[in-house]
Amino acid sequence: MQHNNYIFTSERLGFRQWQDSDVPRFVAMNQDARVMKFFPNLLPENETREMVERMKALIDQRGYSWFAVDELSSGQFIGFIGLNHPRFESFFTPCLEIGWRLHPDFWHKGYATEGGNACLDFAFNTLKVEKVYAFTADTNQPSEQVMVRLGMTKVGEFLHPLLPNHPLSNHVLYVTSKRVVSNS
């Protein structure tokens, strides 16, 4: 289903507000062990619904959060890519982070990198921020590779404060600064 109400687009992706029709597919994604491999647990339906409501409210209030993302060619909802403020305290917070979670049918197509670049452009050119961070469990090589492809720099590691004594506690931290974007 094609939407004309995208907040912004990239070559192949549309970034928009969440809709009720996204929820069943997002619930299924958050209960898919492949998608949630680097998270402490699968998300039950009620937690996914609460997450969607929180993201909708944040987009309404400030114009960004984890955006619902469609593949433009098919109009299909593929997951989220976006910008958010971590809800924990660490040496690098408060900050703006970039993140992504895509349905496995859309992995290995370059969508996380393409969408990440579009979100970084939005952060620097529309939101006028100076830095954007990204982090993931140190075992999440696919996500870390996206951070590298986005031109982000690894600045360290940290123990995630919400995952004490958990196998996924050790996280890598990346950052990128405002960049000059060419219109060519």
C-alpha positions as CSV (number, residue, x, y, z in Angstrom):
1,M,0.0,0.0,0.0
2,Q,1.6,3.3,-1.1
3,H,1.5,6.2,1.3
4,N,1.7,9.8,0.3
5,N,2.4,11.0,3.8
6,Y,6.1,10.1,4.1
7,I,8.1,12.4,6.5
8,F,11.0,11.8,4.1
9,T,12.1,9.2,1.6
10,S,15.4,7.7,0.3
11,E,15.8,6.1,-3.1
12,R,14.0,2.9,-2.1
13,L,12.4,3.6,1.3
14,G,9.7,5.8,2.8
15,F,9.8,6.9,6.4
16,R,6.5,7.6,8.1
17,Q,4.3,7.7,11.2
18,W,3.1,4.3,12.6
19,Q,-0.3,3.0,11.7
20,D,-2.5,0.4,13.3
21,S,-2.0,-1.8,10.2
22,D,1.8,-2.0,11.0
23,V,1.2,-3.6,14.4
24,P,0.5,-7.3,13.4
25,R,3.6,-7.5,11.3
26,F,5.7,-5.7,13.9
27,V,4.4,-8.0,16.6
28,A,5.5,-11.0,14.5
29,M,8.9,-9.4,13.9
30,N,9.4,-8.8,17.7
31,Q,8.6,-12.5,18.3
32,D,10.9,-13.8,15.6
33,A,14.1,-15.2,17.2
34,R,16.1,-14.2,14.1
35,V,15.1,-10.5,14.5
36,M,15.6,-10.5,18.3
37,K,18.8,-12.6,18.4
38,F,20.8,-9.7,20.0
39,F,18.0,-8.6,22.4
40,P,17.5,-10.1,25.8
41,N,14.1,-11.6,25.0
42,L,11.3,-11.8,22.4
43,L,8.7,-9.0,23.0
44,P,5.2,-10.0,23.9
45,E,2.4,-8.5,21.9
46,N,1.3,-6.0,24.6
47,E,4.9,-4.6,24.9
48,T,5.1,-4.2,21.1
49,R,1.8,-2.4,21.1
50,E,3.0,-0.1,23.9
51,M,6.2,0.5,21.9
52,V,4.2,1.5,18.8
53,E,2.1,3.9,20.9
54,R,5.2,5.5,22.4
55,M,6.8,5.9,19.0
56,K,3.6,7.4,17.5
57,A,3.5,9.9,20.4
58,L,7.1,10.9,20.0
59,I,6.8,11.4,16.2
60,D,3.7,13.6,16.9
61,Q,5.5,15.6,19.6
62,R,9.0,16.1,18.2
63,G,8.8,14.9,14.6
64,Y,11.0,11.8,14.9
65,S,11.5,8.4,16.7
66,W,11.9,5.0,15.2
67,F,10.1,5.6,11.9
68,A,7.9,3.0,10.3
69,V,9.6,2.2,7.0
70,D,8.1,1.1,3.7
71,E,9.8,-0.4,0.7
72,L,8.6,2.2,-1.9
73,S,8.5,-0.3,-4.8
74,S,6.0,-2.6,-3.0
75,G,4.6,-0.2,-0.4
76,Q,5.2,-3.0,2.1
77,F,6.1,-2.2,5.8
78,I,9.6,-3.6,6.4
79,G,10.3,-2.5,10.0
80,F,11.8,0.6,11.5
81,I,14.8,2.8,11.0
82,G,15.1,6.0,12.9
83,L,16.4,8.3,15.7
84,N,15.7,8.1,19.4
85,H,17.0,9.1,22.8
86,P,18.2,6.2,24.9
87,R,16.1,5.7,28.1
88,F,19.1,4.9,30.3
89,E,22.0,6.8,31.8
90,S,25.6,6.3,30.6
91,F,28.7,8.3,29.9
92,F,27.5,9.3,26.5
93,T,23.8,10.1,27.3
94,P,21.8,12.1,26.9
95,C,22.3,11.7,23.1
96,L,20.5,11.0,19.9
97,E,20.9,7.4,18.7
98,I,20.2,5.9,15.3
99,G,18.8,2.4,15.1
100,W,17.1,-0.2,12.9
101,R,15.0,-3.4,13.0
102,L,14.0,-4.9,9.7
103,H,11.9,-8.0,8.8
104,P,14.2,-10.8,7.7
105,D,12.6,-10.8,4.2
106,F,14.4,-7.4,3.7
107,W,17.8,-8.2,5.1
108,H,20.9,-8.1,2.8
109,K,19.4,-5.5,0.5
110,G,21.3,-2.5,1.8
111,Y,18.1,-1.1,3.4
112,A,19.6,-0.5,6.9
113,T,22.5,1.4,5.4
114,E,20.3,3.4,2.9
115,G,17.8,4.2,5.6
116,G,20.5,5.0,8.1
117,N,22.1,7.5,5.7
118,A,18.7,9.1,5.2
119,C,18.1,9.3,8.9
120,L,21.6,10.8,9.5
121,D,20.8,13.4,6.8
122,F,17.5,14.2,8.6
123,A,19.3,14.4,12.0
124,F,22.0,16.8,10.7
125,N,20.1,18.9,8.2
126,T,16.6,19.0,9.7
127,L,17.1,18.5,13.4
128,K,20.5,20.3,13.3
129,V,22.2,18.0,15.8
130,E,26.0,17.8,15.9
131,K,26.4,14.1,16.7
132,V,24.5,10.8,16.4
133,Y,25.4,7.7,18.3
134,A,24.8,4.0,17.6
135,F,25.3,1.0,19.8
136,T,24.7,-2.7,19.8
137,A,25.7,-5.9,21.6
138,D,29.4,-6.6,20.8
139,T,28.3,-9.9,19.2
140,N,25.9,-8.2,16.7
141,Q,28.3,-8.1,13.8
142,P,25.6,-7.4,11.1
143,S,24.5,-4.2,12.9
144,E,28.0,-3.1,13.7
145,Q,28.9,-3.5,10.0
146,V,26.0,-1.1,9.1
147,M,27.5,1.4,11.5
148,V,30.8,1.1,9.7
149,R,29.1,1.5,6.3
150,L,27.4,4.6,7.6
151,G,30.8,6.1,8.2
152,M,30.5,6.0,12.0
153,T,33.6,5.7,14.2
154,K,33.9,3.2,17.0
155,V,34.6,5.2,20.2
156,G,34.5,2.5,22.8
157,E,32.6,-0.2,24.6
158,F,30.2,-0.1,27.6
159,L,28.2,-2.4,29.8
160,H,24.5,-1.7,29.0
161,P,23.0,-0.5,32.3
162,L,19.6,-2.2,31.6
163,L,21.3,-5.6,31.0
164,P,23.4,-6.2,34.2
165,N,25.2,-9.6,34.2
166,H,23.6,-10.5,30.9
167,P,25.4,-12.2,28.0
168,L,24.4,-9.3,25.8
169,S,25.6,-6.6,28.3
170,N,28.8,-5.7,26.5
171,H,28.0,-3.1,23.8
172,V,30.1,-1.3,21.2
173,L,29.5,2.4,20.8
174,Y,29.8,4.3,17.5
175,V,29.4,8.0,16.8
176,T,29.3,10.3,13.7
177,S,29.4,14.1,13.5
178,K,27.7,16.5,11.2
179,R,28.7,15.9,7.7
180,V,28.6,17.9,4.5
181,V,25.9,16.3,2.2
182,S,26.3,16.8,-1.5
183,N,23.3,17.3,-3.7
184,S,24.9,15.7,-6.7
